[in-house]
Amino acid sequence: MPQADSTVLLREAAALHARGALAEAERLYRQLLRRQPNDPNAHNLLGVLARQRGDAAGALRHTERALAAAPEEPVFLANRGAALAEAGRLPEAVLAFRAALARRPEDPITLRNLGQALCGLGDAAAALAPLEQATALLPEAPEPRLALAHARREAGDAAGAAEAAAAALARAGAQPALAEQARFLLAALGAAPAPDRAPAAYVRDLFDQFAPRFEAELTGRLDYRTPALLAALLGRAGLPQARTLRVLDLGCGTGLSGAALAPFARRMEGLDLSPRMLAEARKRGLYHALHEADLLDWLPRQPAAFDLIAAADVLNYLGDLAPALAAIAGALVPGGIAAFSVEVGEGAPFALGEAMRYRHDPAHVGQVAQAAGLAPMARQDAVLRTEKGAPVQGALFVLRKPKGALPAR
């Protein structure tokens, strides 16, 4: 194909891509590659398209091909870094972002991506400089300011975090999801009233970003133990591991909790807000069905559908537990069992902490559960995991829906 024809085809494909016509753009990119298999621009843009579709493997493959053909191109380095970050390979992503910035130092998107990757590695202090530079380059954009607010919170600068979050909120304009996240961060910092729950978009984005490295971080660095503790408490409460129950793993994540619940399950379903978490859970082969939905929307449409509903470290993203526990009760058969964990707080029914999760008073949880028609079977105080070197104190509950209870209507 003559170079002029290649340029026209690439321009047409990129225009379709920019309009959101992904299938048509992909068809033209691949048409170009059939004639010029090493075209770096086509591979780079196919990598971007793969990221938009959540195809981490495809993004890595195409960004690698683009860099092989043009290893000094800053745009290709930046997109390679983004693909590596979304695949959970954060140390490599940081190297790629820094290489891109060495060649194009005033790229605000790459500066923001570098800061967020450094935060993900636990180095919030190092993240501050690139994020502050990104906000200076894009002074009216809310996204870098919100990223800076999170980094300052992680670095222990609550006042600076609140200032950046307020600035992000002031610039959010017609982006309601971003404004909601800024308000939620302000609430966690004590600078705004706490809502009854975390924004669904915040939870989904948080776990989408966390999905590729979720298990390694939780079971390694954070010593996560809630699913195993909850399964053991179910056993002590008298539930046999006989694979006879219809089980719902609420907030199933990558399936860590499903693995602990599998000995109880004849049929197991999982529910989660995060599509990338669900993609990881699907690989386990444990679940008969997986559902991407908000539990408060989905559960009321499942009357008397499950024998056991378990929620490991899920309800800490909800403040007022009354709607969730009522929905869980409605989705249980008479005689069905609910099992869940909460992080423990005192002095109020629930409170939003700086970690952006809710803590609950166990006595109040018991009262709310009773009001939902769930009777206590077992309860245990437990350390759920460690965070910043400190134990996260929690409480585990096992409750039963009375056998005489009527199904929800």
N, C-alpha and C positions, 0 to 999 in steps of 0.2 A: 504494500500500500504506500503510495507517495506520502511524503511528510505532510504536505498540505492537507490531504484527505484525512490523515490521522488526527491532525489538529482540529479539523472541523468536527470529526466524529467525537473527539474528546470534549470539545466545547458543548456539543449538543447533549452528550451524556451528563455533563456537569450541570447544565441548565435544568434538565429533567430532575436530577438529584436535588438541586436546590429547591425545586417546587414540591418535593416530597414524592415524586413518582419513582419509587425505589426500584420496582420490578423493571420498568422501562429503562432506567439508567443502568441497571445491572446488565441488561441484555446488550446494550451498546458498549459498555466497558469490556464485556467478554468477547464481543465481536472484534473489538480492537486488539485484544490479547491473542485471539486466534491468528491474527496476522502479524502481530508484533508481541511475542510472548513475554518479553522482558520490559515492556513499557512501564517505567516507574510511576508515572502519573496515574495510569489506570489501576495499577496495584494499590497505590496509596488510597485512591478514592474508593476502591472496593473494600479496603480495610476500614475506612470511615463508615461505609454502608453496613458492613458486617457488625460494627459496634452499635450502630443504630438499631439493628435487629437483635442485639443480645448474643450474637455469634462470636464468642471470645476466640475460639480456635481459628475461625476464618479471619478475624481481625489480625491475629498474630501472624498467620501465614502470609497474608497480603502485605502487611507492613514490613515484614522481613524481606520479601521479594523487592519491594520498593527501595529499601535501604541497600540491598545488595547491588542494585543498579546505580544508586546515587547516594553513597554513604555520608556525604557532607551536607545534604539538603536539610535545612532546619525544619521545614514543614514535615518532612518524612520522619525526622527524629522525634518531633513533637507528637505526631500521630502514633508512632511506635511506642512512645512512653505512655500514651493514653491507653493503648491496647494492653500493654503490660500491666498497668494499674488495674484495669478492669478484670484482668485474669488473676489478680491477687499477687503478682510478682513485683512488689513495691520497691525493693532495692534496685532491681534492674530498671524500673520505671524512673526512679530518681536519676540514675545515670543518664538515661536517654533525655529526660527533660533538661538536665544540666548541659548536655552536649548541644541540644537545640538552642538553649539560651546563650551559650558561648558564641554561637554564630548569629543569633538574632536576640539580643539581650532585652529588648523592650516589647516582647510578645506577652500581653497581659493574660491571655488564656493559658499559656504554658507556665507562666509564673504562678497563676492560681492552682493549676494542676500539680505543680511541684510542691506548693505549700500543703495541699490536701494529702499528697502522698507522704510527705514527711510527718504530718499529723497521724496518718494511718500507721506509720512506723513507731509512733509514740514519741517523736521528737518535735513537740509543739514549739519549743524555743527556736529551733532552726527554721520552722515554717513561717515565723512572723515576718522576716525580711522580705521574702518573695511575695507574700500576701499584701504587705503594706505597699510594695512597689506596684502590684497589680491594681490596688485601689487608687494609687496616684495616677496611673495611666488611664484608668476608666473611672473618673471621679463620680459619675452619675449612675454607674451600674450597681445594682444591689448585690449581685452574686459574689463578687470578691469581698465585699464588706461582710456578708454573712459568713463566708469561709474564714475571714479574719476574726470575726467574733468567736467562732468555735475554737480557733487556735488559741486565742487569748484565754478563753475559759479553760482549755486543757493546760495552758501554761500557768494557771493560777491567778490570772489578772481579771478578776470578776468585774471591776469597774470599767476596764478597757473593753472587755467583752460586751458589756451592756451598752457602752457608747457605740461600738461598731454595729451591734444588732439594731439599735435605734436608728442609726444612719441607713442601714439596709432597709428597714421598714419604711422610712421616709422616702426611699427611692423605689419601692416595690411597684408602685403605680398599678398597672393592670395585670399584675401577676399575683393573684390571690393565694396560690399555694406557697409562694415564697414569703409573702407577707405573714401568712399563718405560721410558718416556721420561725420567722423572726420574732413574732409575738411569743411563741412557745419558749424560745431561748430566753427572752426577757423574763418570762414567768419563772423559768428554772433558776434565773439569777436573782430572783426576788424583786425585779423591777417592773412587774406587771402582774395582774391577777392570774392565778393558775386556772386553766380550763379543766373540764371534767375528763379529758383524755388527750393523749398526744395526737397531733394531726396525722391522719392516715398516710398522707404523702410523705411526711417526714419519716415515718416508720418504714414505709416501702423503700424509699431511697437509701436509708441507713443500711438496711439489710441487703438490698441489691448490691451496694458497694462492698459490703462485708462478706458476701456469700463465698467467694473463692477461697478466702483464708479463714472462714468462720471456725471450722473444726480445729484446725491447727492452733489458732489463738486460744479458743476456749478450753480445749482439753490440755493444752500445753501451758502457755503463759498465765492463763486465768484459772487454771485448776477447776474447771467447771464440773459440777457433780449433780446438778438438780435432777436430771432424768433418772439416774440410777437410784438416788435417794427416794424419789417419788415411787418408783417401781417397787423398791423394798418396803416402803410404808404400805402400799397396796397389799403386798403379800402378808404383812403382819396384821392387816385389817381383815384378813381371811379370804382374800380373793385368790382363787387357785390359778396357777399358770397352766391352764388346760386348753388354751387356744379355742375358746368357745364363744367369745364375745365380739359384738360389733363395736369397734373402737374408733373414736375420733381423736386424732392428735391435733390439738388446737394450737395454731402457731407452730407448725411442725418444723419450720426451718429446713435444714439440710437432712433431717431425718435422724439426728442423734436421739431424740426422744422416742421416735418410732422404733429404733432398735431396742430400747429398754422396754417398750410396751408390747413388742411382738409376741412374747410368750403368753400374753393374755388373749390374743386376737385370733378370731376366726376370719374376720374381715377387718381391714384397717384402712381408714381414709385420713387424709391430711388436709389441713386448711392453712393458708398463709397469704399475707398481703404481697410478698415479694416473689416475682416470677423467677428471679435468679436463684433464690433459695429453693423454690419448688423444682427447678431444673436439677439442682444438686440432689434433692431428695429422691427424684425419679430414678437416679442412677443406682440407688440402693436395692430396688426391686422389692421393697417391703409393702408398698401401698397398693391397694386395689383401685383407689381413685385419689386424685389430688385436685384441690380446688383453690383458685386464686380469688380471694374475696376478703372483705372485712367481716369479722366474726359477728358484729352486731347487725349486719345486713343479712348474713347467710344463715345463722342459726335459727332465727324465727321461721324460716321456710323448711325446717327439718323436724316436724313434730314427732316426738317419741321414736326417733330413728336410731338411737345408739344405746348400748348397754354401759359403756364407759366413755367418758369424755375427760381427757387429761390436758392440762395446760402448764407446761414447764417454762417459767420465766416469760410469760406472756401478759399476765394481768398487771405487771408493773408498768405497762404503757397506758393503763387506764387508771383514772383517779376514782371516780364514782363507780363502784363495782356492781351496783344494783342492777343496771340493765344487762350486764354480761352474765351475772349469776342467774337472773331470771331467764335469760335466753338459753343458758346451759341446762337449767332445770326443764325447760320446755322441750328440749331436744333429746332428753333422756326418757327411756321407757320407765314405767313404774317399777321401782326396785333398782333402777340404774344408779351408777356411781360417778361422781365428779371428783377429780383429783387435781390439785393445782398448787402452785407456790406463789408467795408474795414476798417482797422485801419488807422488812419490819421497820416501822416508825412509831413514835410515841407522841402523845400530846394533841393529836388531831385524828379524825377518822382516816384521812389521807393527806399527803403533802408531796409536792413536787420538789425533788432535790436538784442540785447543780449537775448531777450526772444525767439529768433529763429523763429520769424514771421516777415513778411514784413509789412512795413507801406507805404501807398501810398498818394501822393498828389491828393486831390479830383479833382482839375482842370485838372490834367493830365489824371485821370481816365475818366473824361468827354470827353476829346479829343480822347482817345483810343476807347471809346464806340461809338463815332460819326464815327470814321474811320471804325468800324465794322458794321456800318449801324444801330445803335440803337439810337433812338431819346429820349431826356429826357422827363419824365412825372412828376417826383417828386424827391426831394432830401431832406435829413434831417441830421443834425449833431446830434450825440447821444453818450451817454456813453454806451458801449457795455457790460461791466462787470467791476468788480474790480480785481486788481491783486497786491498782496503784500500791500494791503490797499490803493492803488491808483486807480483812475478811468482810464479805458482804453478808450480813445477818438476814435470815429469812425464816419463814414459817411454811410448813407443808400441811395441807388439809386433804382429808378424804371424807366425803359426804355421800349420803344416800338419799335418793328420792323415794319417799314412802311408796309401798306397793299399792296402796289404795288411791294414789294420786291419779287424777284424770289427765290425759294428754292435753297439751296446749291447743287452743282453737285459733 
